[in-house]
Amino acid sequence: MKLTEDIKPITYMKTHSAKLIKKIKEDKRPVVITQNGEAKAVLLDIDSYERQKEALLLLKIIAQGEGEIKAGKVIEQDKFFLRLEKKLGLK
């Protein structure tokens, strides 16, 4: 993170919003917006935001699966596929 480029006060965002959005889209780097000297928000390009959401969803699914394994909520692979085939009407 380049402090001079990646941290901007809210007044900069208000007066240079189009320029700031163009830079974020091109650089693919987030920009921290400050207010009264404190970090208050982060601006991301839409592609980066969507990738982060997808990554968080994947991590959530992995954590859920690990929790189920620890709780003993597992079945053997053969039994799972037999149940699946019956539900799908394949057997």
PyMOL Python script that loads the backbone (N, CA, C, O; Angstrom):
from pymol import cmd

cmd.read_pdbstr("""\
ATOM      1  N   MET A   1       0.842  -1.178   0.000  1.00  0.00           N
ATOM      2  CA  MET A   1       0.000   0.000   0.000  1.00  0.00           C
ATOM      3  C   MET A   1       0.887   1.240   0.000  1.00  0.00           C
ATOM      4  O   MET A   1       1.774   1.385   0.841  1.00  0.00           O
ATOM      5  N   LYS A   2       0.638   2.118  -0.941  1.00  0.00           N
ATOM      6  CA  LYS A   2       1.359   3.382  -0.988  1.00  0.00           C
ATOM      7  C   LYS A   2       0.516   4.423  -0.260  1.00  0.00           C
ATOM      8  O   LYS A   2      -0.542   4.828  -0.742  1.00  0.00           O
ATOM      9  N   LEU A   3       0.992   4.849   0.900  1.00  0.00           N
ATOM     10  CA  LEU A   3       0.191   5.737   1.726  1.00  0.00           C
ATOM     11  C   LEU A   3      -0.256   6.991   1.007  1.00  0.00           C
ATOM     12  O   LEU A   3      -1.396   7.426   1.176  1.00  0.00           O
ATOM     13  N   THR A   4       0.611   7.576   0.216  1.00  0.00           N
ATOM     14  CA  THR A   4       0.245   8.816  -0.463  1.00  0.00           C
ATOM     15  C   THR A   4      -0.799   8.603  -1.553  1.00  0.00           C
ATOM     16  O   THR A   4      -1.522   9.533  -1.909  1.00  0.00           O
ATOM     17  N   GLU A   5      -0.881   7.391  -2.081  1.00  0.00           N
ATOM     18  CA  GLU A   5      -1.828   7.111  -3.158  1.00  0.00           C
ATOM     19  C   GLU A   5      -3.055   6.346  -2.686  1.00  0.00           C
ATOM     20  O   GLU A   5      -4.145   6.532  -3.228  1.00  0.00           O
ATOM     21  N   ASP A   6      -2.895   5.490  -1.688  1.00  0.00           N
ATOM     22  CA  ASP A   6      -3.970   4.581  -1.299  1.00  0.00           C
ATOM     23  C   ASP A   6      -4.762   5.031  -0.082  1.00  0.00           C
ATOM     24  O   ASP A   6      -5.694   4.340   0.329  1.00  0.00           O
ATOM     25  N   ILE A   7      -4.419   6.160   0.498  1.00  0.00           N
ATOM     26  CA  ILE A   7      -5.200   6.728   1.595  1.00  0.00           C
ATOM     27  C   ILE A   7      -5.557   8.153   1.205  1.00  0.00           C
ATOM     28  O   ILE A   7      -4.680   8.975   0.940  1.00  0.00           O
ATOM     29  N   LYS A   8      -6.847   8.436   1.173  1.00  0.00           N
ATOM     30  CA  LYS A   8      -7.324   9.755   0.755  1.00  0.00           C
ATOM     31  C   LYS A   8      -8.359  10.264   1.758  1.00  0.00           C
ATOM     32  O   LYS A   8      -9.149   9.485   2.292  1.00  0.00           O
ATOM     33  N   PRO A   9      -8.353  11.578   2.011  1.00  0.00           N
ATOM     34  CA  PRO A   9      -9.392  12.141   2.871  1.00  0.00           C
ATOM     35  C   PRO A   9     -10.729  12.209   2.138  1.00  0.00           C
ATOM     36  O   PRO A   9     -10.779  12.210   0.908  1.00  0.00           O
ATOM     37  N   ILE A  10     -11.783  12.263   2.897  1.00  0.00           N
ATOM     38  CA  ILE A  10     -13.124  12.277   2.303  1.00  0.00           C
ATOM     39  C   ILE A  10     -13.334  13.484   1.393  1.00  0.00           C
ATOM     40  O   ILE A  10     -14.089  13.405   0.424  1.00  0.00           O
ATOM     41  N   THR A  11     -12.679  14.588   1.695  1.00  0.00           N
ATOM     42  CA  THR A  11     -12.810  15.768   0.835  1.00  0.00           C
ATOM     43  C   THR A  11     -12.238  15.503  -0.553  1.00  0.00           C
ATOM     44  O   THR A  11     -12.764  16.004  -1.547  1.00  0.00           O
ATOM     45  N   TYR A  12     -11.164  14.717  -0.627  1.00  0.00           N
ATOM     46  CA  TYR A  12     -10.600  14.344  -1.934  1.00  0.00           C
ATOM     47  C   TYR A  12     -11.615  13.503  -2.701  1.00  0.00           C
ATOM     48  O   TYR A  12     -11.824  13.703  -3.897  1.00  0.00           O
ATOM     49  N   MET A  13     -12.240  12.564  -2.003  1.00  0.00           N
ATOM     50  CA  MET A  13     -13.229  11.710  -2.650  1.00  0.00           C
ATOM     51  C   MET A  13     -14.384  12.549  -3.189  1.00  0.00           C
ATOM     52  O   MET A  13     -14.877  12.299  -4.289  1.00  0.00           O
ATOM     53  N   LYS A  14     -14.810  13.532  -2.425  1.00  0.00           N
ATOM     54  CA  LYS A  14     -15.931  14.378  -2.855  1.00  0.00           C
ATOM     55  C   LYS A  14     -15.586  15.198  -4.096  1.00  0.00           C
ATOM     56  O   LYS A  14     -16.421  15.354  -4.987  1.00  0.00           O
ATOM     57  N   THR A  15     -14.385  15.713  -4.159  1.00  0.00           N
ATOM     58  CA  THR A  15     -14.021  16.603  -5.263  1.00  0.00           C
ATOM     59  C   THR A  15     -13.405  15.890  -6.468  1.00  0.00           C
ATOM     60  O   THR A  15     -13.376  16.442  -7.567  1.00  0.00           O
ATOM     61  N   HIS A  16     -12.919  14.678  -6.266  1.00  0.00           N
ATOM     62  CA  HIS A  16     -12.260  13.942  -7.361  1.00  0.00           C
ATOM     63  C   HIS A  16     -12.817  12.530  -7.518  1.00  0.00           C
ATOM     64  O   HIS A  16     -12.067  11.601  -7.819  1.00  0.00           O
ATOM     65  N   SER A  17     -14.107  12.358  -7.319  1.00  0.00           N
ATOM     66  CA  SER A  17     -14.679  11.003  -7.307  1.00  0.00           C
ATOM     67  C   SER A  17     -14.465  10.253  -8.621  1.00  0.00           C
ATOM     68  O   SER A  17     -14.101   9.078  -8.595  1.00  0.00           O
ATOM     69  N   ALA A  18     -14.679  10.890  -9.754  1.00  0.00           N
ATOM     70  CA  ALA A  18     -14.510  10.202 -11.040  1.00  0.00           C
ATOM     71  C   ALA A  18     -13.063   9.774 -11.243  1.00  0.00           C
ATOM     72  O   ALA A  18     -12.800   8.657 -11.691  1.00  0.00           O
ATOM     73  N   LYS A  19     -12.131  10.651 -10.917  1.00  0.00           N
ATOM     74  CA  LYS A  19     -10.704  10.339 -11.048  1.00  0.00           C
ATOM     75  C   LYS A  19     -10.315   9.188 -10.109  1.00  0.00           C
ATOM     76  O   LYS A  19      -9.554   8.296 -10.484  1.00  0.00           O
ATOM     77  N   LEU A  20     -10.849   9.225  -8.886  1.00  0.00           N
ATOM     78  CA  LEU A  20     -10.543   8.194  -7.899  1.00  0.00           C
ATOM     79  C   LEU A  20     -11.077   6.831  -8.334  1.00  0.00           C
ATOM     80  O   LEU A  20     -10.386   5.820  -8.215  1.00  0.00           O
ATOM     81  N   ILE A  21     -12.294   6.811  -8.830  1.00  0.00           N
ATOM     82  CA  ILE A  21     -12.886   5.553  -9.300  1.00  0.00           C
ATOM     83  C   ILE A  21     -12.107   5.004 -10.486  1.00  0.00           C
ATOM     84  O   ILE A  21     -11.873   3.798 -10.565  1.00  0.00           O
ATOM     85  N   LYS A  22     -11.706   5.865 -11.402  1.00  0.00           N
ATOM     86  CA  LYS A  22     -10.915   5.423 -12.559  1.00  0.00           C
ATOM     87  C   LYS A  22      -9.602   4.799 -12.110  1.00  0.00           C
ATOM     88  O   LYS A  22      -9.196   3.760 -12.631  1.00  0.00           O
ATOM     89  N   LYS A  23      -8.929   5.434 -11.138  1.00  0.00           N
ATOM     90  CA  LYS A  23      -7.651   4.918 -10.617  1.00  0.00           C
ATOM     91  C   LYS A  23      -7.840   3.555  -9.945  1.00  0.00           C
ATOM     92  O   LYS A  23      -7.043   2.639 -10.149  1.00  0.00           O
ATOM     93  N   ILE A  24      -8.890   3.431  -9.151  1.00  0.00           N
ATOM     94  CA  ILE A  24      -9.163   2.163  -8.466  1.00  0.00           C
ATOM     95  C   ILE A  24      -9.440   1.061  -9.484  1.00  0.00           C
ATOM     96  O   ILE A  24      -8.971  -0.067  -9.330  1.00  0.00           O
ATOM     97  N   LYS A  25     -10.192   1.386 -10.509  1.00  0.00           N
ATOM     98  CA  LYS A  25     -10.511   0.397 -11.546  1.00  0.00           C
ATOM     99  C   LYS A  25      -9.257  -0.045 -12.289  1.00  0.00           C
ATOM    100  O   LYS A  25      -9.101  -1.227 -12.591  1.00  0.00           O
ATOM    101  N   GLU A  26      -8.365   0.894 -12.585  1.00  0.00           N
ATOM    102  CA  GLU A  26      -7.146   0.569 -13.326  1.00  0.00           C
ATOM    103  C   GLU A  26      -6.132  -0.174 -12.466  1.00  0.00           C
ATOM    104  O   GLU A  26      -5.568  -1.179 -12.897  1.00  0.00           O
ATOM    105  N   ASP A  27      -5.898   0.320 -11.246  1.00  0.00           N
ATOM    106  CA  ASP A  27      -4.856  -0.234 -10.375  1.00  0.00           C
ATOM    107  C   ASP A  27      -5.268  -1.523  -9.667  1.00  0.00           C
ATOM    108  O   ASP A  27      -4.420  -2.329  -9.282  1.00  0.00           O
ATOM    109  N   LYS A  28      -6.583  -1.708  -9.500  1.00  0.00           N
ATOM    110  CA  LYS A  28      -7.100  -2.870  -8.757  1.00  0.00           C
ATOM    111  C   LYS A  28      -6.613  -2.869  -7.306  1.00  0.00           C
ATOM    112  O   LYS A  28      -6.497  -3.924  -6.681  1.00  0.00           O
ATOM    113  N   ARG A  29      -6.327  -1.668  -6.773  1.00  0.00           N
ATOM    114  CA  ARG A  29      -5.909  -1.543  -5.379  1.00  0.00           C
ATOM    115  C   ARG A  29      -6.970  -0.775  -4.612  1.00  0.00           C
ATOM    116  O   ARG A  29      -7.507   0.206  -5.124  1.00  0.00           O
ATOM    117  N   PRO A  30      -7.281  -1.198  -3.398  1.00  0.00           N
ATOM    118  CA  PRO A  30      -8.268  -0.463  -2.607  1.00  0.00           C
ATOM    119  C   PRO A  30      -7.705   0.874  -2.136  1.00  0.00           C
ATOM    120  O   PRO A  30      -6.492   1.043  -2.010  1.00  0.00           O
ATOM    121  N   VAL A  31      -8.599   1.811  -1.881  1.00  0.00           N
ATOM    122  CA  VAL A  31      -8.224   3.109  -1.343  1.00  0.00           C
ATOM    123  C   VAL A  31      -8.960   3.300  -0.023  1.00  0.00           C
ATOM    124  O   VAL A  31     -10.176   3.123   0.051  1.00  0.00           O
ATOM    125  N   VAL A  32      -8.219   3.659   1.011  1.00  0.00           N
ATOM    126  CA  VAL A  32      -8.800   3.924   2.323  1.00  0.00           C
ATOM    127  C   VAL A  32      -9.234   5.389   2.358  1.00  0.00           C
ATOM    128  O   VAL A  32      -8.461   6.284   2.017  1.00  0.00           O
ATOM    129  N   ILE A  33     -10.468   5.618   2.771  1.00  0.00           N
ATOM    130  CA  ILE A  33     -11.001   6.972   2.896  1.00  0.00           C
ATOM    131  C   ILE A  33     -10.991   7.350   4.375  1.00  0.00           C
ATOM    132  O   ILE A  33     -11.485   6.613   5.229  1.00  0.00           O
ATOM    133  N   THR A  34     -10.415   8.517   4.653  1.00  0.00           N
ATOM    134  CA  THR A  34     -10.341   8.977   6.042  1.00  0.00           C
ATOM    135  C   THR A  34     -11.297  10.137   6.268  1.00  0.00           C
ATOM    136  O   THR A  34     -11.645  10.877   5.347  1.00  0.00           O
ATOM    137  N   GLN A  35     -11.705  10.270   7.510  1.00  0.00           N
ATOM    138  CA  GLN A  35     -12.527  11.393   7.932  1.00  0.00           C
ATOM    139  C   GLN A  35     -12.001  11.838   9.281  1.00  0.00           C
ATOM    140  O   GLN A  35     -11.919  11.042  10.216  1.00  0.00           O
ATOM    141  N   ASN A  36     -11.650  13.090   9.383  1.00  0.00           N
ATOM    142  CA  ASN A  36     -11.050  13.627  10.612  1.00  0.00           C
ATOM    143  C   ASN A  36      -9.813  12.828  11.020  1.00  0.00           C
ATOM    144  O   ASN A  36      -9.566  12.615  12.207  1.00  0.00           O
ATOM    145  N   GLY A  37      -9.043  12.390  10.031  1.00  0.00           N
ATOM    146  CA  GLY A  37      -7.799  11.692  10.288  1.00  0.00           C
ATOM    147  C   GLY A  37      -7.928  10.215  10.622  1.00  0.00           C
ATOM    148  O   GLY A  37      -6.920   9.551  10.863  1.00  0.00           O
ATOM    149  N   GLU A  38      -9.146   9.684  10.642  1.00  0.00           N
ATOM    150  CA  GLU A  38      -9.363   8.265  10.958  1.00  0.00           C
ATOM    151  C   GLU A  38      -9.902   7.527   9.739  1.00  0.00           C
ATOM    152  O   GLU A  38     -10.715   8.062   8.985  1.00  0.00           O
ATOM    153  N   ALA A  39      -9.442   6.297   9.555  1.00  0.00           N
ATOM    154  CA  ALA A  39      -9.945   5.466   8.458  1.00  0.00           C
ATOM    155  C   ALA A  39     -11.425   5.172   8.695  1.00  0.00           C
ATOM    156  O   ALA A  39     -11.816   4.726   9.774  1.00  0.00           O
ATOM    157  N   LYS A  40     -12.238   5.426   7.679  1.00  0.00           N
ATOM    158  CA  LYS A  40     -13.687   5.228   7.816  1.00  0.00           C
ATOM    159  C   LYS A  40     -14.277   4.283   6.771  1.00  0.00           C
ATOM    160  O   LYS A  40     -15.314   3.664   7.012  1.00  0.00           O
ATOM    161  N   ALA A  41     -13.625   4.167   5.611  1.00  0.00           N
ATOM    162  CA  ALA A  41     -14.181   3.339   4.540  1.00  0.00           C
ATOM    163  C   ALA A  41     -13.069   2.879   3.607  1.00  0.00           C
ATOM    164  O   ALA A  41     -11.968   3.430   3.597  1.00  0.00           O
ATOM    165  N   VAL A  42     -13.389   1.855   2.826  1.00  0.00           N
ATOM    166  CA  VAL A  42     -12.461   1.350   1.812  1.00  0.00           C
ATOM    167  C   VAL A  42     -13.217   1.263   0.495  1.00  0.00           C
ATOM    168  O   VAL A  42     -14.320   0.718   0.435  1.00  0.00           O
ATOM    169  N   LEU A  43     -12.620   1.799  -0.549  1.00  0.00           N
ATOM    170  CA  LEU A  43     -13.200   1.716  -1.891  1.00  0.00           C
ATOM    171  C   LEU A  43     -12.475   0.644  -2.684  1.00  0.00           C
ATOM    172  O   LEU A  43     -11.245   0.611  -2.725  1.00  0.00           O
ATOM    173  N   LEU A  44     -13.254  -0.240  -3.319  1.00  0.00           N
ATOM    174  CA  LEU A  44     -12.711  -1.320  -4.141  1.00  0.00           C
ATOM    175  C   LEU A  44     -13.349  -1.276  -5.515  1.00  0.00           C
ATOM    176  O   LEU A  44     -14.475  -0.802  -5.670  1.00  0.00           O
ATOM    177  N   ASP A  45     -12.629  -1.772  -6.513  1.00  0.00           N
ATOM    178  CA  ASP A  45     -13.277  -1.954  -7.805  1.00  0.00           C
ATOM    179  C   ASP A  45     -14.223  -3.146  -7.697  1.00  0.00           C
ATOM    180  O   ASP A  45     -14.034  -4.017  -6.848  1.00  0.00           O
ATOM    181  N   ILE A  46     -15.221  -3.185  -8.541  1.00  0.00           N
ATOM    182  CA  ILE A  46     -16.285  -4.190  -8.433  1.00  0.00           C
ATOM    183  C   ILE A  46     -15.764  -5.611  -8.609  1.00  0.00           C
ATOM    184  O   ILE A  46     -16.247  -6.524  -7.940  1.00  0.00           O
ATOM    185  N   ASP A  47     -14.788  -5.820  -9.495  1.00  0.00           N
ATOM    186  CA  ASP A  47     -14.250  -7.171  -9.697  1.00  0.00           C
ATOM    187  C   ASP A  47     -13.558  -7.679  -8.433  1.00  0.00           C
ATOM    188  O   ASP A  47     -13.743  -8.833  -8.045  1.00  0.00           O
ATOM    189  N   SER A  48     -12.773  -6.833  -7.797  1.00  0.00           N
ATOM    190  CA  SER A  48     -12.096  -7.224  -6.557  1.00  0.00           C
ATOM    191  C   SER A  48     -13.111  -7.520  -5.460  1.00  0.00           C
ATOM    192  O   SER A  48     -12.962  -8.479  -4.702  1.00  0.00           O
ATOM    193  N   TYR A  49     -14.142  -6.689  -5.384  1.00  0.00           N
ATOM    194  CA  TYR A  49     -15.185  -6.890  -4.377  1.00  0.00           C
ATOM    195  C   TYR A  49     -15.880  -8.234  -4.581  1.00  0.00           C
ATOM    196  O   TYR A  49     -16.091  -8.975  -3.620  1.00  0.00           O
ATOM    197  N   GLU A  50     -16.237  -8.551  -5.824  1.00  0.00           N
ATOM    198  CA  GLU A  50     -16.907  -9.822  -6.107  1.00  0.00           C
ATOM    199  C   GLU A  50     -16.001 -11.014  -5.811  1.00  0.00           C
ATOM    200  O   GLU A  50     -16.465 -12.025  -5.284  1.00  0.00           O
ATOM    201  N   ARG A  51     -14.710 -10.904  -6.144  1.00  0.00           N
ATOM    202  CA  ARG A  51     -13.769 -11.994  -5.837  1.00  0.00           C
ATOM    203  C   ARG A  51     -13.656 -12.196  -4.327  1.00  0.00           C
ATOM    204  O   ARG A  51     -13.593 -13.330  -3.853  1.00  0.00           O
ATOM    205  N   GLN A  52     -13.631 -11.099  -3.574  1.00  0.00           N
ATOM    206  CA  GLN A  52     -13.553 -11.214  -2.118  1.00  0.00           C
ATOM    207  C   GLN A  52     -14.804 -11.877  -1.554  1.00  0.00           C
ATOM    208  O   GLN A  52     -14.718 -12.714  -0.656  1.00  0.00           O
ATOM    209  N   LYS A  53     -15.964 -11.502  -2.081  1.00  0.00           N
ATOM    210  CA  LYS A  53     -17.208 -12.126  -1.617  1.00  0.00           C
ATOM    211  C   LYS A  53     -17.200 -13.620  -1.901  1.00  0.00           C
ATOM    212  O   LYS A  53     -17.589 -14.415  -1.045  1.00  0.00           O
ATOM    213  N   GLU A  54     -16.759 -14.009  -3.095  1.00  0.00           N
ATOM    214  CA  GLU A  54     -16.700 -15.427  -3.455  1.00  0.00           C
ATOM    215  C   GLU A  54     -15.723 -16.184  -2.560  1.00  0.00           C
ATOM    216  O   GLU A  54     -16.007 -17.304  -2.135  1.00  0.00           O
ATOM    217  N   ALA A  55     -14.578 -15.574  -2.276  1.00  0.00           N
ATOM    218  CA  ALA A  55     -13.577 -16.206  -1.416  1.00  0.00           C
ATOM    219  C   ALA A  55     -14.123 -16.382  -0.002  1.00  0.00           C
ATOM    220  O   ALA A  55     -13.911 -17.424   0.619  1.00  0.00           O
ATOM    221  N   LEU A  56     -14.818 -15.380   0.506  1.00  0.00           N
ATOM    222  CA  LEU A  56     -15.399 -15.485   1.847  1.00  0.00           C
ATOM    223  C   LEU A  56     -16.473 -16.560   1.898  1.00  0.00           C
ATOM    224  O   LEU A  56     -16.576 -17.292   2.882  1.00  0.00           O
ATOM    225  N   LEU A  57     -17.268 -16.658   0.846  1.00  0.00           N
ATOM    226  CA  LEU A  57     -18.293 -17.701   0.792  1.00  0.00           C
ATOM    227  C   LEU A  57     -17.656 -19.087   0.801  1.00  0.00           C
ATOM    228  O   LEU A  57     -18.124 -19.986   1.500  1.00  0.00           O
ATOM    229  N   LEU A  58     -16.591 -19.257   0.028  1.00  0.00           N
ATOM    230  CA  LEU A  58     -15.888 -20.533  -0.003  1.00  0.00           C
ATOM    231  C   LEU A  58     -15.318 -20.874   1.374  1.00  0.00           C
ATOM    232  O   LEU A  58     -15.424 -22.013   1.828  1.00  0.00           O
ATOM    233  N   LEU A  59     -14.714 -19.883   2.036  1.00  0.00           N
ATOM    234  CA  LEU A  59     -14.186 -20.114   3.384  1.00  0.00           C
ATOM    235  C   LEU A  59     -15.295 -20.481   4.367  1.00  0.00           C
ATOM    236  O   LEU A  59     -15.096 -21.313   5.252  1.00  0.00           O
ATOM    237  N   LYS A  60     -16.451 -19.866   4.211  1.00  0.00           N
ATOM    238  CA  LYS A  60     -17.590 -20.177   5.078  1.00  0.00           C
ATOM    239  C   LYS A  60     -18.045 -21.627   4.877  1.00  0.00           C
ATOM    240  O   LYS A  60     -18.338 -22.336   5.840  1.00  0.00           O
ATOM    241  N   ILE A  61     -18.097 -22.051   3.618  1.00  0.00           N
ATOM    242  CA  ILE A  61     -18.494 -23.431   3.313  1.00  0.00           C
ATOM    243  C   ILE A  61     -17.481 -24.412   3.890  1.00  0.00           C
ATOM    244  O   ILE A  61     -17.863 -25.443   4.443  1.00  0.00           O
ATOM    245  N   ILE A  62     -16.195 -24.101   3.766  1.00  0.00           N
ATOM    246  CA  ILE A  62     -15.149 -24.970   4.320  1.00  0.00           C
ATOM    247  C   ILE A  62     -15.277 -25.047   5.836  1.00  0.00           C
ATOM    248  O   ILE A  62     -15.199 -26.132   6.411  1.00  0.00           O
ATOM    249  N   ALA A  63     -15.472 -23.907   6.484  1.00  0.00           N
ATOM    250  CA  ALA A  63     -15.617 -23.889   7.950  1.00  0.00           C
ATOM    251  C   ALA A  63     -16.845 -24.674   8.387  1.00  0.00           C
ATOM    252  O   ALA A  63     -16.802 -25.378   9.396  1.00  0.00           O
ATOM    253  N   GLN A  64     -17.931 -24.564   7.645  1.00  0.00           N
ATOM    254  CA  GLN A  64     -19.140 -25.310   7.965  1.00  0.00           C
ATOM    255  C   GLN A  64     -18.877 -26.814   7.850  1.00  0.00           C
ATOM    256  O   GLN A  64     -19.296 -27.593   8.705  1.00  0.00           O
ATOM    257  N   GLY A  65     -18.182 -27.208   6.791  1.00  0.00           N
ATOM    258  CA  GLY A  65     -17.849 -28.623   6.609  1.00  0.00           C
ATOM    259  C   GLY A  65     -16.958 -29.150   7.715  1.00  0.00           C
ATOM    260  O   GLY A  65     -17.151 -30.265   8.200  1.00  0.00           O
ATOM    261  N   GLU A  66     -15.976 -28.344   8.117  1.00  0.00           N
ATOM    262  CA  GLU A  66     -15.100 -28.756   9.218  1.00  0.00           C
ATOM    263  C   GLU A  66     -15.888 -28.920  10.510  1.00  0.00           C
ATOM    264  O   GLU A  66     -15.639 -29.845  11.284  1.00  0.00           O
ATOM    265  N   GLY A  67     -16.834 -28.025  10.740  1.00  0.00           N
ATOM    266  CA  GLY A  67     -17.673 -28.123  11.933  1.00  0.00           C
ATOM    267  C   GLY A  67     -18.506 -29.386  11.927  1.00  0.00           C
ATOM    268  O   GLY A  67     -18.666 -30.033  12.962  1.00  0.00           O
ATOM    269  N   GLU A  68     -19.037 -29.743  10.771  1.00  0.00           N
ATOM    270  CA  GLU A  68     -19.829 -30.965  10.663  1.00  0.00           C
ATOM    271  C   GLU A  68     -18.969 -32.204  10.867  1.00  0.00           C
ATOM    272  O   GLU A  68     -19.420 -33.181  11.465  1.00  0.00           O
ATOM    273  N   ILE A  69     -17.744 -32.171  10.377  1.00  0.00           N
ATOM    274  CA  ILE A  69     -16.831 -33.299  10.577  1.00  0.00           C
ATOM    275  C   ILE A  69     -16.532 -33.462  12.070  1.00  0.00           C
ATOM    276  O   ILE A  69     -16.582 -34.572  12.600  1.00  0.00           O
ATOM    277  N   LYS A  70     -16.219 -32.347  12.746  1.00  0.00           N
ATOM    278  CA  LYS A  70     -15.931 -32.399  14.180  1.00  0.00           C
ATOM    279  C   LYS A  70     -17.127 -32.890  14.984  1.00  0.00           C
ATOM    280  O   LYS A  70     -16.960 -33.553  16.008  1.00  0.00           O
ATOM    281  N   ALA A  71     -18.338 -32.567  14.523  1.00  0.00           N
ATOM    282  CA  ALA A  71     -19.558 -32.982  15.220  1.00  0.00           C
ATOM    283  C   ALA A  71     -19.958 -34.407  14.864  1.00  0.00           C
ATOM    284  O   ALA A  71     -20.954 -34.916  15.378  1.00  0.00           O
ATOM    285  N   GLY A  72     -19.197 -35.053  13.995  1.00  0.00           N
ATOM    286  CA  GLY A  72     -19.479 -36.432  13.622  1.00  0.00           C
ATOM    287  C   GLY A  72     -20.618 -36.576  12.629  1.00  0.00           C
ATOM    288  O   GLY A  72     -21.163 -37.669  12.480  1.00  0.00           O
ATOM    289  N   LYS A  73     -20.989 -35.510  11.951  1.00  0.00           N
ATOM    290  CA  LYS A  73     -22.078 -35.557  10.978  1.00  0.00           C
ATOM    291  C   LYS A  73     -21.530 -35.962   9.612  1.00  0.00           C
ATOM    292  O   LYS A  73     -21.567 -35.186   8.657  1.00  0.00           O
ATOM    293  N   VAL A  74     -21.025 -37.183   9.541  1.00  0.00           N
ATOM    294  CA  VAL A  74     -20.449 -37.686   8.299  1.00  0.00           C
ATOM    295  C   VAL A  74     -20.988 -39.072   8.006  1.00  0.00           C
ATOM    296  O   VAL A  74     -21.389 -39.801   8.914  1.00  0.00           O
ATOM    297  N   ILE A  75     -20.995 -39.432   6.725  1.00  0.00           N
ATOM    298  CA  ILE A  75     -21.345 -40.797   6.336  1.00  0.00           C
ATOM    299  C   ILE A  75     -20.295 -41.277   5.346  1.00  0.00           C
ATOM    300  O   ILE A  75     -19.578 -40.479   4.742  1.00  0.00           O
ATOM    301  N   GLU A  76     -20.219 -42.567   5.194  1.00  0.00           N
ATOM    302  CA  GLU A  76     -19.250 -43.133   4.262  1.00  0.00           C
ATOM    303  C   GLU A  76     -19.642 -42.771   2.826  1.00  0.00           C
ATOM    304  O   GLU A  76     -20.820 -42.611   2.507  1.00  0.00           O
ATOM    305  N   GLN A  77     -18.647 -42.649   1.991  1.00  0.00           N
ATOM    306  CA  GLN A  77     -18.847 -42.240   0.599  1.00  0.00           C
ATOM    307  C   GLN A  77     -19.820 -43.156  -0.133  1.00  0.00           C
ATOM    308  O   GLN A  77     -20.710 -42.675  -0.834  1.00  0.00           O
ATOM    309  N   ASP A  78     -19.662 -44.476   0.020  1.00  0.00           N
ATOM    310  CA  ASP A  78     -20.542 -45.426  -0.675  1.00  0.00           C
ATOM    311  C   ASP A  78     -21.997 -45.213  -0.275  1.00  0.00           C
ATOM    312  O   ASP A  78     -22.885 -45.228  -1.127  1.00  0.00           O
ATOM    313  N   LYS A  79     -22.244 -45.014   1.025  1.00  0.00           N
ATOM    314  CA  LYS A  79     -23.607 -44.792   1.505  1.00  0.00           C
ATOM    315  C   LYS A  79     -24.177 -43.490   0.945  1.00  0.00           C
ATOM    316  O   LYS A  79     -25.349 -43.427   0.574  1.00  0.00           O
ATOM    317  N   PHE A  80     -23.345 -42.459   0.887  1.00  0.00           N
ATOM    318  CA  PHE A  80     -23.800 -41.172   0.359  1.00  0.00           C
ATOM    319  C   PHE A  80     -24.252 -41.315  -1.089  1.00  0.00           C
ATOM    320  O   PHE A  80     -25.330 -40.846  -1.456  1.00  0.00           O
ATOM    321  N   PHE A  81     -23.425 -41.967  -1.916  1.00  0.00           N
ATOM    322  CA  PHE A  81     -23.770 -42.079  -3.326  1.00  0.00           C
ATOM    323  C   PHE A  81     -24.979 -42.988  -3.536  1.00  0.00           C
ATOM    324  O   PHE A  81     -25.756 -42.761  -4.463  1.00  0.00           O
ATOM    325  N   LEU A  82     -25.154 -44.005  -2.703  1.00  0.00           N
ATOM    326  CA  LEU A  82     -26.364 -44.839  -2.803  1.00  0.00           C
ATOM    327  C   LEU A  82     -27.602 -44.007  -2.500  1.00  0.00           C
ATOM    328  O   LEU A  82     -28.596 -44.092  -3.221  1.00  0.00           O
ATOM    329  N   ARG A  83     -27.554 -43.205  -1.441  1.00  0.00           N
ATOM    330  CA  ARG A  83     -28.689 -42.339  -1.095  1.00  0.00           C
ATOM    331  C   ARG A  83     -28.968 -41.343  -2.223  1.00  0.00           C
ATOM    332  O   ARG A  83     -30.123 -41.097  -2.571  1.00  0.00           O
ATOM    333  N   LEU A  84     -27.916 -40.783  -2.781  1.00  0.00           N
ATOM    334  CA  LEU A  84     -28.077 -39.812  -3.863  1.00  0.00           C
ATOM    335  C   LEU A  84     -28.714 -40.462  -5.084  1.00  0.00           C
ATOM    336  O   LEU A  84     -29.613 -39.886  -5.696  1.00  0.00           O
ATOM    337  N   GLU A  85     -28.261 -41.639  -5.436  1.00  0.00           N
ATOM    338  CA  GLU A  85     -28.808 -42.349  -6.585  1.00  0.00           C
ATOM    339  C   GLU A  85     -30.290 -42.680  -6.367  1.00  0.00           C
ATOM    340  O   GLU A  85     -31.085 -42.593  -7.303  1.00  0.00           O
ATOM    341  N   LYS A  86     -30.664 -43.058  -5.141  1.00  0.00           N
ATOM    342  CA  LYS A  86     -32.062 -43.355  -4.837  1.00  0.00           C
ATOM    343  C   LYS A  86     -32.899 -42.087  -4.955  1.00  0.00           C
ATOM    344  O   LYS A  86     -33.995 -42.123  -5.515  1.00  0.00           O
ATOM    345  N   LYS A  87     -32.397 -40.962  -4.434  1.00  0.00           N
ATOM    346  CA  LYS A  87     -33.152 -39.703  -4.518  1.00  0.00           C
ATOM    347  C   LYS A  87     -33.331 -39.251  -5.959  1.00  0.00           C
ATOM    348  O   LYS A  87     -34.359 -38.673  -6.312  1.00  0.00           O
ATOM    349  N   LEU A  88     -32.334 -39.513  -6.784  1.00  0.00           N
ATOM    350  CA  LEU A  88     -32.415 -39.127  -8.185  1.00  0.00           C
ATOM    351  C   LEU A  88     -33.143 -40.155  -9.035  1.00  0.00           C
ATOM    352  O   LEU A  88     -33.338 -39.950 -10.233  1.00  0.00           O
ATOM    353  N   GLY A  89     -33.544 -41.259  -8.419  1.00  0.00           N
ATOM    354  CA  GLY A  89     -34.274 -42.305  -9.134  1.00  0.00           C
ATOM    355  C   GLY A  89     -33.415 -43.109 -10.074  1.00  0.00           C
ATOM    356  O   GLY A  89     -33.908 -43.647 -11.065  1.00  0.00           O
ATOM    357  N   LEU A  90     -32.133 -43.200  -9.775  1.00  0.00           N
ATOM    358  CA  LEU A  90     -31.233 -43.950 -10.629  1.00  0.00           C
ATOM    359  C   LEU A  90     -31.126 -45.407 -10.206  1.00  0.00           C
ATOM    360  O   LEU A  90     -30.624 -46.239 -10.962  1.00  0.00           O
ATOM    361  N   LYS A  91     -31.595 -45.722  -8.996  1.00  0.00           N
ATOM    362  CA  LYS A  91     -31.568 -47.108  -8.521  1.00  0.00           C
ATOM    363  C   LYS A  91     -32.843 -47.441  -7.817  1.00  0.00           C
ATOM    364  O   LYS A  91     -33.013 -48.565  -7.344  1.00  0.00           O
TER     365      LYS A  91
END
""", "prot")
cmd.dss("prot")
cmd.show_as("cartoon", "prot")
cmd.util.cbc("prot")
cmd.orient("prot")
